[in-house]
Amino acid sequence: MDARQVTPQDHDALGFIDEIINRAVRDRVTDIHWEPLVAKDVKELIVRFRIDGVLRDVDKVTKSDQQLNSLLN
């Protein structure tokens, strides 16, 4: 597989993912759920953690956020 050029948007996405993983480790999360939601005019990415068997919303990124564009492209 060829390596591709890393863009500034990739750094934003990687920072976001790193933050989510660090929070998950700190909070002793058993599962991380990444749920892209694409509806008519709305694009979102919802991040959920499972803690003690309960699934909890922890972050939501919308279409206008640079992070979402980097994560979904």
C-alpha positions as CSV (number, residue, x, y, z in Angstrom):
1,M,0.0,0.0,0.0
2,D,1.4,3.4,-0.9
3,A,1.6,6.1,1.8
4,R,-0.3,9.2,1.1
5,Q,0.5,12.8,1.9
6,V,-0.8,13.9,5.4
7,T,-2.8,17.1,5.2
8,P,-3.6,19.7,7.9
9,Q,-7.2,18.3,8.0
10,D,-5.8,14.9,8.8
11,H,-4.0,16.4,11.8
12,D,-7.4,17.7,13.1
13,A,-9.0,14.3,12.6
14,L,-6.1,12.5,14.3
15,G,-6.2,14.9,17.2
16,F,-9.9,14.3,17.6
17,I,-9.5,10.5,17.5
18,D,-6.6,10.7,19.9
19,E,-8.7,12.8,22.3
20,I,-11.6,10.3,22.1
21,I,-9.3,7.3,22.8
22,N,-7.6,9.1,25.7
23,R,-11.0,9.9,27.2
24,A,-12.1,6.3,26.7
25,V,-9.0,4.9,28.5
26,R,-9.4,7.5,31.4
27,D,-13.1,6.6,31.8
28,R,-12.5,2.8,31.6
29,V,-14.7,2.4,28.5
30,T,-15.3,-1.1,27.2
31,D,-16.6,0.0,23.7
32,I,-16.3,3.0,21.5
33,H,-19.1,3.4,18.9
34,W,-18.5,5.7,15.9
35,E,-21.9,6.3,14.3
36,P,-22.0,8.3,11.1
37,L,-25.5,9.6,10.4
38,V,-26.3,10.9,7.0
39,A,-29.8,12.2,6.4
40,K,-31.3,14.5,3.8
41,D,-29.3,17.7,4.6
42,V,-27.6,16.6,7.8
43,K,-24.3,14.8,8.3
44,E,-23.2,14.0,11.8
45,L,-20.8,11.7,13.5
46,I,-21.9,10.6,17.0
47,V,-19.4,9.1,19.4
48,R,-20.7,6.9,22.1
49,F,-18.9,5.1,25.0
50,R,-20.1,1.9,26.7
51,I,-19.4,2.3,30.5
52,D,-20.6,-0.4,32.9
53,G,-22.9,-1.8,30.2
54,V,-24.5,1.6,29.5
55,L,-24.1,3.3,26.1
56,R,-23.6,7.0,26.5
57,D,-23.3,9.8,23.9
58,V,-20.0,11.7,24.5
59,D,-19.5,13.8,21.4
60,K,-21.2,14.9,18.2
61,V,-19.5,16.4,15.2
62,T,-21.6,18.1,12.5
63,K,-21.1,18.5,8.8
64,S,-19.8,22.1,9.2
65,D,-16.9,20.9,11.4
66,Q,-13.6,20.3,9.8
67,Q,-13.2,17.2,11.9
68,L,-16.2,15.5,10.3
69,N,-15.0,16.2,6.8
70,S,-11.6,14.7,7.5
71,L,-13.1,11.7,9.3
72,L,-15.7,10.8,6.6
73,N,-13.6,11.5,3.5
